[in-house]
Amino acid sequence: GIFALIATAIYGLQIDFVNVTRTVTGQLMSQADARKAVTQMIAEIREATPSDAGSYPVEAAATSSVTFYSNVDSDSSHERVRYFVAGATLKRGVIKAVAGTPPTYPTASETVTDLTGHLVATTTPIFYYYDKNYSGTSSPLAVPVDLLAVRLVAVSLTVDLTSKSPAPITVNSAVAIRNLKDNY
């Protein structure tokens, strides 16, 4: 009887250990995905530039999406890049320019990939936009955003694999758009 009690206790501890290990590993993987996504976004937003047709570098700016032009595949043309949230997933859409006079970006040819899942549903924006007067403590631009004023984009992703402990993880970063700098 004593052996059965000890065996049951050990079995229960092993089950708890496996569940905790699975949860923590999943949270760490979600965190790594979020960090990788933010790193990619920041690099591409930093290099935003006018489109091949001459459009302004930032095409659209909202709290859960941003659209801009950048050369993301190191060829000679600039792609239209869109980061947006669909459900609990952060996605990236890319449209290559189609040759012509002027070049076009047909939305039907957009290639969409998932960057990270398990985003926490919240009313807090994912994207914040700041003008040239940003000092580190100023408020973001009001929505709808004046695209011509955008000089810095901040990103804040909160991910949570489960609603269990550990707490959700937030990854933050900000980047100045290099080609829009006017504080030389």
C-alpha positions as CSV (number, residue, x, y, z in Angstrom):
1,G,0.0,0.0,0.0
2,I,2.8,2.4,0.9
3,F,4.6,1.6,-2.4
4,A,1.3,2.3,-4.3
5,L,1.0,5.7,-2.6
6,I,4.5,6.7,-3.4
7,A,4.2,5.5,-7.0
8,T,1.0,7.5,-7.4
9,A,2.6,10.7,-5.9
10,I,5.7,10.3,-8.2
11,Y,3.4,9.7,-11.2
12,G,1.4,12.9,-10.4
13,L,4.6,14.9,-10.1
14,Q,5.9,13.6,-13.4
15,I,2.6,14.7,-15.1
16,D,2.8,18.1,-13.5
17,F,6.5,18.4,-14.6
18,V,5.7,17.5,-18.2
19,N,2.8,20.0,-18.3
20,V,4.9,22.8,-16.9
21,T,7.7,22.0,-19.3
22,R,5.4,21.9,-22.3
23,T,3.9,25.3,-21.3
24,V,7.2,27.0,-20.7
25,T,8.7,25.6,-23.9
26,G,5.7,26.8,-25.9
27,Q,5.9,30.3,-24.3
28,L,9.6,30.5,-25.1
29,M,8.9,29.5,-28.7
30,S,6.1,32.1,-29.0
31,Q,8.5,34.7,-27.6
32,A,11.2,33.7,-30.1
33,D,8.7,34.0,-33.0
34,A,7.6,37.4,-31.8
35,R,11.1,38.6,-31.5
36,K,12.0,37.3,-34.9
37,A,8.9,39.0,-36.4
38,V,9.7,42.3,-34.7
39,T,13.3,42.2,-35.9
40,Q,12.2,41.5,-39.5
41,M,9.6,44.3,-39.4
42,I,12.0,46.8,-37.9
43,A,14.7,46.1,-40.6
44,E,12.2,46.4,-43.4
45,I,10.5,49.5,-42.1
46,R,13.9,51.2,-41.5
47,E,14.6,50.8,-45.2
48,A,11.2,52.1,-46.4
49,T,11.6,54.1,-49.6
50,P,9.5,55.5,-52.4
51,S,7.8,52.9,-54.6
52,D,9.0,52.2,-58.1
53,A,6.1,54.3,-59.3
54,G,7.2,57.2,-57.0
55,S,4.6,56.8,-54.3
56,Y,5.4,58.0,-50.8
57,P,7.3,55.4,-48.7
58,V,4.4,54.9,-46.2
59,E,1.2,53.9,-48.0
60,A,-1.0,53.2,-45.0
61,A,-0.7,53.4,-41.2
62,A,-3.2,52.0,-38.7
63,T,-3.1,50.6,-35.2
64,S,-3.0,47.0,-36.4
65,S,-1.4,47.3,-39.8
66,V,1.2,49.2,-41.7
67,T,1.9,49.3,-45.4
68,F,5.1,50.7,-47.0
69,Y,7.6,50.2,-49.8
70,S,10.9,48.6,-49.3
71,N,13.4,46.4,-51.2
72,V,13.0,43.2,-49.1
73,D,14.5,40.8,-51.6
74,S,17.7,42.6,-52.6
75,D,16.7,43.0,-56.3
76,S,16.5,46.3,-58.2
77,S,12.9,47.0,-57.4
78,H,10.9,48.0,-54.3
79,E,8.2,45.7,-53.0
80,R,4.9,46.8,-51.3
81,V,5.1,45.3,-47.8
82,R,2.1,45.1,-45.5
83,Y,2.1,43.8,-41.9
84,F,-1.3,43.2,-40.5
85,V,-3.2,41.2,-37.8
86,A,-5.7,38.6,-38.8
87,G,-7.3,36.9,-35.8
88,A,-4.4,36.1,-33.4
89,T,-1.8,35.9,-36.2
90,L,0.6,38.6,-37.4
91,K,0.9,38.3,-41.2
92,R,3.2,39.8,-43.8
93,G,2.0,40.5,-47.4
94,V,4.4,41.3,-50.2
95,I,3.6,42.5,-53.7
96,K,6.3,42.8,-56.3
97,A,6.2,45.7,-58.7
98,V,4.9,44.8,-62.2
99,A,6.9,46.6,-65.0
100,G,5.1,49.3,-66.8
101,T,4.9,53.1,-67.0
102,P,4.4,53.6,-64.2
103,P,5.0,50.3,-62.4
104,T,2.0,48.9,-60.6
105,Y,1.4,46.8,-57.5
106,P,-1.6,44.5,-58.2
107,T,-3.1,43.4,-54.8
108,A,-4.2,40.1,-56.4
109,S,-0.5,39.1,-56.6
110,E,0.1,39.6,-52.8
111,T,2.0,36.8,-51.2
112,V,0.9,36.4,-47.5
113,T,2.9,34.6,-44.9
114,D,2.3,34.1,-41.2
115,L,5.0,35.5,-38.9
116,T,3.8,34.7,-35.5
117,G,0.6,33.4,-33.8
118,H,-0.8,33.5,-30.3
119,L,-1.2,37.3,-30.3
120,V,-3.1,38.4,-27.3
121,A,-6.4,40.1,-28.2
122,T,-6.2,43.6,-26.8
123,T,-7.4,47.1,-27.5
124,T,-3.8,48.3,-27.3
125,P,-2.4,49.2,-30.7
126,I,0.4,47.1,-32.3
127,F,1.8,50.0,-34.3
128,Y,2.4,53.5,-33.1
129,Y,3.6,56.3,-35.3
130,Y,5.6,59.4,-34.4
131,D,6.6,62.6,-36.2
132,K,9.9,64.4,-36.4
133,N,9.4,66.0,-33.0
134,Y,9.5,62.7,-31.2
135,S,11.6,63.1,-28.1
136,G,11.2,59.7,-26.5
137,T,8.2,60.6,-24.3
138,S,5.8,62.3,-26.7
139,S,2.4,60.9,-27.6
140,P,2.0,59.0,-30.9
141,L,0.3,60.6,-33.9
142,A,-3.5,60.5,-33.7
143,V,-5.5,58.0,-35.9
144,P,-6.1,58.5,-38.8
145,V,-2.4,59.1,-39.1
146,D,-1.0,61.9,-41.3
147,L,1.3,59.7,-43.5
148,L,3.5,62.6,-44.5
149,A,4.3,63.2,-40.8
150,V,5.5,59.7,-40.0
151,R,9.2,59.5,-39.2
152,L,9.3,56.7,-36.6
153,V,7.3,53.5,-36.2
154,A,7.0,51.6,-32.9
155,V,5.9,48.0,-32.7
156,S,4.5,46.2,-29.6
157,L,3.5,42.5,-29.9
158,T,2.1,40.6,-26.9
159,V,2.0,36.9,-27.3
160,D,0.6,34.1,-25.0
161,L,0.5,30.5,-26.0
162,T,-2.0,29.7,-23.2
163,S,-3.8,31.8,-20.7
164,K,-1.9,30.0,-18.0
165,S,1.1,31.1,-16.1
166,P,3.7,32.4,-17.1
167,A,2.3,35.7,-18.1
168,P,2.0,37.0,-21.7
169,I,5.2,38.3,-23.2
170,T,5.4,41.7,-24.9
171,V,8.1,42.5,-27.4
172,N,8.7,46.2,-28.2
173,S,10.9,48.0,-30.6
174,A,10.9,51.3,-32.6
175,V,12.6,52.4,-35.7
176,A,13.2,55.7,-37.6
177,I,12.6,55.5,-41.3
178,R,16.0,56.2,-42.7
179,N,14.9,57.7,-46.0
180,L,12.5,60.1,-44.3
181,K,15.0,61.6,-41.8
182,D,14.9,65.4,-41.9
183,N,17.1,66.1,-38.9
184,Y,20.4,66.0,-40.6
